[in-house]
């Protein structure tokens, strides 16, 4: 299910227009509605990323995020445009039919793309509070979901589900608690717990808007409790169903100038 970047990939920034259910849903059913929600055939988002260190100092980055559906799978392409020290850095995520998504990072200084594999998935994504694992969505069948309560949070009427990986070594987290808005089936809050069972990070969505009829998370913040840092994502503009070409999501596109 999508509870990482919005991404996606930052995929949290793509939301749904599903009507509230009329009957009691199970945790698994809620997770499937989140995962399968309508997010358009594709999207292009112009975003700002703000890194906040433990002293409250801010560093701002600008980026472009492109998403495209390929059947039931999603592909995402991200490129930083500002400032100069990160401009040209690109990140590609390709969902596969079975298993974890394939991810590639291109750093201009290296001049080539490298694949993110194995234990690297738990590492920080370009010095943010998101890990590479956070940057791709998880299929519901990789986890066990349990509805634990229903409550109002930050103005949203929510289902709260506990999510645990079926295979403990399939995630850097021992579990997550996920708040899902009942109206839109957008994830608006996630508490992430590390392998010791301690809450290590928290993702929150501050603002939802309808863009072209699609519920869209316009602001999101990932807090890292151990580092005492946070990463804020702001959508500055977004367009849906633009007709993105498949070649944008080809590996060779990472290394093109």
KEKE-3310 file (N, C-alpha, C; in steps of 0.2 Angstrom, whole numbers, plus 5000, padded with zeros to 4 digits):
npx = (5004:5002:5011:5022:5033:5025:5028:5024:5033:5035:5022:5011:5006:4997:4980:4963:4946:4936:4920:4914:4913:4899:4898:4905:4922:4936:4954:4962:4954:4953:4966:4968:4959:4966:4978:4973:4967:4960:4971:4973:4979:4992:5004:5011:5021:5026:5037:5042:5055:5059:5072:5074:5085:5091:5093:5084:5087:5084:5085:5082:5075:5071:5060:5055:5042:5036:5023:5017:5005:5006:4997:4992:5003:5015:5025:5038:5047:5059:5067:5079:5080:5085:5094:5110:5119:5113:5106:5101:5101:5094:5080:5073:5059:5053:5039:5037:5029:5029:5036:5049:5050:5060:5074:5083:5096:5103:5118:5125:5139:5144:5141:5133:5120:5115:5109:5098:5099:5095:5100:5102:5090:5085:5092:5095:5086:5094:5100:5088:5074:5066:5067:5074:5066:5054:5051:5043:5028:5020:5013:4997:4997:5009:5009:5001:4986:4977:4962:4962:4955:4944:4945:4945:4957:4966:4956:4952:4941:4945:4950:4960:4974:4984:4999:5009:5023:5022:5033:5046:5059:5056:5055:5061:5054:5046:5032:5018:5007:4993:4984:4969:4960:4943:4934:4942:4951:4964:4980:4984:4992:5006:5013:5029:5038:5053:5064:5065:5053:5051:5044:5050:5049:5038:5025:5015:5001:4996:4987:4974:4968:4956:4962:4959:4948:4953:4958:4971:4986:4993:5003:5016:5024:5039:5045:5059:5063:5074:5085:5081:5076:5067:5058:5050:5037:5031:5018:5018:5012:5002:4998:4986:4984:4991:4997:5010:5025:5031:5044:5050:5052:5062:5077:5089:5085:5089:5102:5103:5106)
npy = (4994:5012:5022:5029:5044:5050:5051:5042:5033:5045:5044:5046:5059:5057:5055:5049:5047:5040:5035:5035:5020:5010:4999:4990:4989:4978:4978:4974:4976:4990:4993:4988:4997:5009:5006:5003:5015:5028:5037:5044:5042:5046:5058:5075:5083:5098:5102:5107:5103:5103:5103:5100:5103:5097:5109:5117:5123:5127:5119:5121:5113:5110:5101:5089:5078:5064:5052:5037:5026:5008:4997:4988:4992:5004:5017:5029:5044:5055:5071:5082:5100:5111:5116:5120:5111:5099:5098:5089:5077:5061:5050:5034:5023:5007:4998:4980:4964:4954:4955:4966:4984:4990:5000:5015:5026:5041:5050:5065:5068:5055:5051:5040:5028:5020:5004:5002:4991:4977:4979:4992:4998:5003:5014:5032:5042:5052:5060:5064:5062:5052:5035:5023:5013:5019:5026:5019:5011:4998:4982:4976:4962:4959:4962:4961:4967:4975:4982:4993:5004:5018:5035:5053:5063:5077:5084:5075:5061:5045:5028:5018:5007:4993:4988:4975:4967:4952:4944:4946:4951:4958:4971:4986:4990:4985:4986:4997:5010:5016:5030:5032:5042:5042:5048:5050:5039:5042:5041:5049:5049:5041:5031:5024:5010:5004:4989:4986:4989:5002:5018:5026:5035:5047:5050:5064:5071:5087:5094:5092:5093:5094:5091:5092:5084:5074:5068:5075:5076:5090:5094:5087:5079:5071:5065:5062:5053:5049:5056:5069:5077:5083:5081:5091:5091:5100:5102:5112:5113:5103:5092:5081:5066:5068:5062:5056:5049:5032:5031:5040:5034:5025:5017:5022:5035:5041:5044:5053:5070)
npz = (5000:4998:5007:5008:5000:4994:4987:4982:4979:4984:4982:4990:4987:4977:4976:4980:4973:4980:4986:5003:5012:5015:5023:5037:5035:5033:5039:5029:5017:5018:5016:5003:4996:4997:4990:4977:4973:4962:4953:4942:4925:4923:4930:4933:4944:4952:4964:4981:4992:5009:5020:5037:5050:5066:5073:5068:5056:5039:5023:5006:4992:4975:4964:4951:4949:4941:4937:4931:4926:4922:4917:4931:4938:4944:4938:4942:4941:4946:4947:4953:4953:4958:4973:4965:4970:4970:4959:4944:4949:4949:4950:4949:4949:4947:4947:4949:4944:4954:4970:4976:4972:4958:4959:4954:4956:4950:4950:4946:4948:4947:4935:4930:4932:4947:4954:4967:4980:4991:5007:5006:5004:5016:5019:5020:5008:4997:5008:5015:5026:5022:5018:5005:5004:5009:4997:4988:4985:4994:4990:4996:4999:5004:5017:5033:5038:5051:5057:5069:5076:5075:5072:5074:5067:5066:5059:5050:5047:5052:5048:5057:5055:5058:5052:5047:5041:5032:5030:5042:5038:5027:5027:5034:5045:5060:5061:5056:5060:5053:5047:5039:5028:5028:5019:5007:5006:5007:5014:5028:5039:5046:5058:5060:5066:5072:5072:5085:5090:5093:5091:5077:5066:5058:5047:5041:5033:5029:5021:5011:4994:4980:4964:4948:4950:4958:4973:4982:4991:4997:5005:5015:5029:5035:5049:5059:5073:5080:5074:5075:5065:5050:5035:5023:5011:4998:4987:4973:4961:4950:4937:4930:4920:4907:4897:4897:4890:4888:4887:4896:4907:4906:4909:4903:4901:4913:4913:4903:4897)
capx = (5000:5006:5012:5029:5034:5022:5031:5028:5036:5031:5015:5006:5004:4992:4975:4958:4940:4932:4915:4915:4910:4893:4898:4911:4928:4942:4960:4964:4950:4955:4973:4967:4956:4971:4982:4970:4963:4961:4976:4974:4984:4999:5004:5017:5020:5031:5037:5047:5057:5062:5075:5075:5090:5089:5093:5078:5089:5081:5088:5076:5076:5065:5061:5049:5040:5032:5021:5013:5002:5007:4992:4991:5009:5016:5032:5039:5053:5060:5073:5080:5082:5088:5100:5116:5123:5109:5102:5102:5101:5087:5078:5068:5056:5049:5036:5037:5023:5030:5042:5050:5051:5067:5075:5089:5098:5108:5121:5129:5146:5146:5139:5130:5115:5116:5103:5097:5097:5095:5100:5102:5083:5084:5096:5092:5086:5098:5100:5082:5071:5064:5072:5073:5059:5048:5050:5039:5022:5020:5007:4994:4998:5016:5008:4995:4983:4971:4959:4962:4951:4942:4945:4946:4964:4968:4950:4950:4938:4950:4952:4967:4975:4990:5002:5015:5026:5021:5040:5049:5065:5054:5054:5065:5050:5042:5025:5016:5001:4991:4978:4967:4954:4937:4931:4946:4955:4971:4984:4985:4997:5009:5018:5033:5041:5059:5064:5065:5047:5051:5042:5056:5047:5031:5023:5009:4998:4993:4982:4971:4964:4954:4965:4956:4943:4957:4961:4979:4990:4997:5009:5017:5030:5042:5049:5064:5063:5081:5089:5077:5076:5061:5058:5043:5036:5025:5016:5018:5008:5001:4993:4985:4982:4995:4999:5017:5027:5034:5052:5052:5053:5067:5084:5093:5083:5092:5109:5103:5107)
capy = (5000:5018:5026:5032:5049:5054:5049:5037:5038:5051:5042:5049:5065:5055:5053:5046:5050:5034:5037:5032:5013:5009:4994:4989:4986:4975:4981:4972:4979:4997:4993:4987:5003:5014:5004:5003:5021:5031:5042:5046:5038:5049:5065:5078:5087:5102:5101:5109:5099:5107:5099:5104:5099:5097:5115:5120:5126:5124:5119:5120:5109:5110:5094:5087:5071:5061:5046:5034:5019:5003:4992:4988:4994:5011:5019:5036:5047:5061:5074:5088:5105:5116:5121:5118:5105:5093:5098:5084:5070:5058:5044:5030:5017:5003:4992:4974:4960:4951:4957:4973:4988:4991:5008:5017:5033:5044:5056:5069:5067:5049:5051:5034:5026:5014:5001:5002:4984:4974:4983:4999:5001:5006:5020:5038:5044:5058:5064:5066:5058:5046:5029:5021:5009:5024:5029:5015:5008:4990:4978:4973:4955:4958:4964:4959:4973:4974:4988:4994:5009:5023:5041:5059:5066:5083:5086:5069:5055:5040:5022:5017:5000:4991:4985:4971:4963:4945:4941:4951:4954:4961:4978:4989:4992:4979:4988:5004:5012:5020:5033:5033:5046:5038:5051:5049:5034:5044:5040:5055:5049:5034:5030:5019:5007:5000:4982:4986:4991:5009:5023:5029:5040:5049:5054:5067:5075:5093:5098:5088:5097:5091:5093:5089:5079:5069:5070:5076:5078:5095:5095:5081:5080:5065:5067:5056:5055:5048:5061:5075:5081:5082:5083:5093:5091:5104:5102:5119:5113:5096:5090:5074:5063:5073:5058:5055:5044:5027:5032:5044:5029:5020:5018:5026:5042:5044:5046:5058:5077)
capz = (5000:4997:5013:5008:4995:4990:4983:4979:4978:4985:4980:4994:4984:4972:4980:4976:4974:4982:4991:5009:5012:5019:5028:5040:5031:5037:5038:5022:5013:5018:5012:4995:4993:4997:4985:4971:4972:4956:4953:4935:4921:4925:4933:4933:4950:4953:4971:4985:4998:5014:5025:5043:5054:5073:5076:5065:5050:5033:5016:5001:4986:4970:4960:4947:4950:4936:4938:4926:4927:4917:4920:4938:4941:4944:4937:4944:4939:4950:4946:4957:4948:4962:4971:4961:4973:4969:4952:4940:4953:4946:4954:4945:4953:4943:4951:4946:4946:4960:4973:4978:4966:4956:4960:4951:4957:4945:4953:4941:4949:4945:4928:4929:4937:4951:4957:4975:4981:4997:5013:5004:5004:5022:5019:5018:5001:4996:5014:5018:5032:5018:5015:4998:5005:5009:4991:4984:4988:4995:4988:5002:5001:5008:5024:5037:5040:5056:5059:5077:5079:5070:5076:5071:5068:5062:5055:5046:5050:5049:5050:5059:5054:5060:5046:5049:5036:5032:5032:5046:5035:5021:5028:5039:5050:5063:5060:5055:5061:5047:5048:5032:5028:5026:5013:5001:5006:5007:5020:5031:5045:5048:5063:5059:5072:5070:5074:5092:5092:5095:5085:5074:5061:5057:5041:5041:5028:5032:5017:5005:4989:4974:4958:4942:4953:4961:4980:4981:4997:4995:5010:5019:5033:5038:5055:5061:5080:5082:5071:5077:5059:5047:5028:5021:5004:4996:4980:4970:4955:4948:4932:4929:4913:4903:4891:4897:4886:4892:4887:4901:4913:4904:4913:4899:4902:4919:4911:4897:4900)
cpx = (5004:5006:5019:5028:5030:5023:5030:5028:5033:5024:5010:5003:4999:4986:4969:4951:4935:4927:4916:4911:4904:4893:4905:4917:4933:4948:4963:4960:4951:4962:4972:4964:4961:4976:4979:4966:4965:4965:4977:4979:4991:4998:5011:5016:5027:5031:5043:5049:5061:5065:5076:5079:5088:5090:5088:5080:5086:5085:5082:5079:5070:5066:5054:5048:5035:5030:5017:5011:5004:5003:4991:4998:5010:5024:5033:5046:5054:5067:5073:5082:5086:5089:5105:5119:5119:5105:5105:5102:5094:5086:5072:5066:5052:5046:5036:5031:5024:5037:5043:5051:5058:5068:5082:5090:5104:5111:5126:5136:5149:5145:5136:5125:5117:5110:5104:5095:5098:5095:5101:5095:5081:5088:5092:5092:5089:5098:5094:5079:5067:5069:5070:5066:5053:5046:5046:5034:5023:5013:5004:4996:5005:5015:5002:4992:4977:4968:4959:4957:4949:4942:4946:4953:4965:4962:4948:4947:4942:4948:4959:4969:4983:4993:5008:5017:5025:5028:5044:5055:5063:5054:5059:5061:5047:5035:5024:5009:4999:4984:4975:4960:4948:4934:4935:4950:4962:4974:4986:4990:4999:5014:5022:5037:5047:5058:5064:5058:5046:5048:5048:5054:5040:5030:5016:5007:4995:4987:4980:4967:4962:4958:4962:4952:4947:4960:4968:4982:4995:5003:5010:5024:5032:5046:5053:5065:5070:5086:5087:5077:5069:5062:5051:5043:5030:5024:5014:5013:5008:4996:4992:4983:4985:4997:5007:5019:5031:5041:5054:5055:5058:5074:5088:5092:5087:5099:5109:5103:5101)
cpy = (5006:5022:5029:5038:5049:5053:5044:5038:5044:5050:5044:5055:5063:5052:5050:5049:5044:5037:5033:5025:5014:5004:4993:4986:4983:4979:4980:4975:4987:4998:4993:4994:5009:5012:5005:5010:5024:5037:5045:5041:5040:5056:5068:5083:5092:5103:5105:5105:5104:5102:5103:5100:5100:5104:5120:5124:5123:5124:5117:5117:5110:5104:5094:5080:5069:5054:5043:5027:5015:4997:4993:4991:5001:5012:5027:5038:5054:5064:5081:5093:5111:5114:5117:5111:5098:5092:5093:5077:5068:5051:5040:5024:5014:4997:4986:4969:4957:4953:4964:4977:4989:4998:5009:5024:5035:5050:5059:5068:5060:5048:5044:5033:5020:5011:5001:4995:4982:4979:4990:5002:5004:5012:5026:5040:5051:5063:5067:5061:5052:5041:5027:5017:5013:5027:5025:5012:5000:4987:4975:4966:4954:4960:4961:4965:4971:4981:4988:4999:5013:5029:5047:5061:5072:5085:5080:5064:5049:5033:5021:5009:4999:4987:4981:4967:4955:4941:4947:4954:4957:4968:4980:4990:4985:4980:4995:5004:5017:5023:5034:5037:5043:5041:5049:5043:5036:5043:5047:5055:5042:5035:5024:5016:5003:4993:4981:4987:4998:5013:5027:5035:5041:5053:5057:5071:5081:5095:5093:5093:5092:5094:5089:5083:5074:5072:5070:5079:5084:5097:5089:5082:5073:5067:5060:5058:5054:5054:5068:5080:5079:5084:5085:5093:5095:5104:5109:5119:5106:5096:5083:5072:5068:5069:5057:5049:5039:5028:5036:5040:5024:5022:5022:5034:5045:5047:5052:5065:5081)
cpz = (5000:5004:5013:5004:4990:4984:4981:4981:4980:4983:4984:4991:4979:4976:4976:4977:4975:4987:4997:5009:5017:5024:5031:5036:5036:5035:5031:5017:5012:5014:5005:4992:4992:4991:4978:4969:4965:4957:4946:4931:4922:4928:4933:4939:4951:4961:4974:4991:5002:5019:5031:5048:5061:5076:5072:5059:5044:5027:5011:4995:4981:4966:4956:4948:4944:4938:4932:4927:4921:4919:4927:4942:4940:4942:4939:4942:4942:4948:4950:4952:4952:4969:4967:4963:4972:4962:4948:4943:4951:4950:4950:4949:4948:4947:4946:4948:4952:4964:4974:4971:4964:4956:4957:4953:4953:4949:4948:4942:4947:4938:4926:4934:4941:4954:4964:4976:4989:5003:5012:5004:5011:5023:5017:5011:5001:5002:5017:5024:5029:5017:5008:4999:5005:5002:4986:4988:4989:4993:4995:5004:5004:5015:5027:5040:5045:5057:5066:5080:5073:5075:5071:5072:5063:5057:5050:5050:5047:5052:5052:5059:5056:5054:5048:5043:5037:5034:5035:5042:5028:5021:5034:5046:5053:5062:5059:5057:5056:5048:5040:5032:5025:5020:5006:5000:5005:5013:5022:5037:5045:5053:5061:5065:5069:5073:5081:5095:5095:5089:5083:5069:5061:5051:5042:5035:5031:5028:5011:5000:4983:4968:4953:4945:4957:4968:4980:4988:4995:4999:5014:5023:5036:5043:5057:5068:5083:5080:5073:5071:5056:5039:5026:5014:5003:4989:4977:4964:4953:4942:4931:4921:4907:4896:4891:4893:4890:4892:4893:4907:4911:4908:4909:4900:4908:4917:4905:4900:4897)
residu = (UNK:UNK:UNK:UNK:UNK:UNK:UNK:UNK:UNK:UNK:UNK:UNK:UNK:UNK:UNK:UNK:UNK:UNK:UNK:UNK:UNK:UNK:UNK:UNK:UNK:UNK:UNK:UNK:UNK:UNK:UNK:UNK:UNK:UNK:UNK:UNK:UNK:UNK:UNK:UNK:UNK:UNK:UNK:UNK:UNK:UNK:UNK:UNK:UNK:UNK:UNK:UNK:UNK:UNK:UNK:UNK:UNK:UNK:UNK:UNK:UNK:UNK:UNK:UNK:UNK:UNK:UNK:UNK:UNK:UNK:UNK:UNK:UNK:UNK:UNK:UNK:UNK:UNK:UNK:UNK:UNK:UNK:UNK:UNK:UNK:UNK:UNK:UNK:UNK:UNK:UNK:UNK:UNK:UNK:UNK:UNK:UNK:UNK:UNK:UNK:UNK:UNK:UNK:UNK:UNK:UNK:UNK:UNK:UNK:UNK:UNK:UNK:UNK:UNK:UNK:UNK:UNK:UNK:UNK:UNK:UNK:UNK:UNK:UNK:UNK:UNK:UNK:UNK:UNK:UNK:UNK:UNK:UNK:UNK:UNK:UNK:UNK:UNK:UNK:UNK:UNK:UNK:UNK:UNK:UNK:UNK:UNK:UNK:UNK:UNK:UNK:UNK:UNK:UNK:UNK:UNK:UNK:UNK:UNK:UNK:UNK:UNK:UNK:UNK:UNK:UNK:UNK:UNK:UNK:UNK:UNK:UNK:UNK:UNK:UNK:UNK:UNK:UNK:UNK:UNK:UNK:UNK:UNK:UNK:UNK:UNK:UNK:UNK:UNK:UNK:UNK:UNK:UNK:UNK:UNK:UNK:UNK:UNK:UNK:UNK:UNK:UNK:UNK:UNK:UNK:UNK:UNK:UNK:UNK:UNK:UNK:UNK:UNK:UNK:UNK:UNK:UNK:UNK:UNK:UNK:UNK:UNK:UNK:UNK:UNK:UNK:UNK:UNK:UNK:UNK:UNK:UNK:UNK:UNK:UNK:UNK:UNK:UNK:UNK:UNK:UNK:UNK:UNK:UNK:UNK:UNK:UNK:UNK:UNK:UNK:UNK:UNK:UNK:UNK:UNK:UNK:UNK)
# end
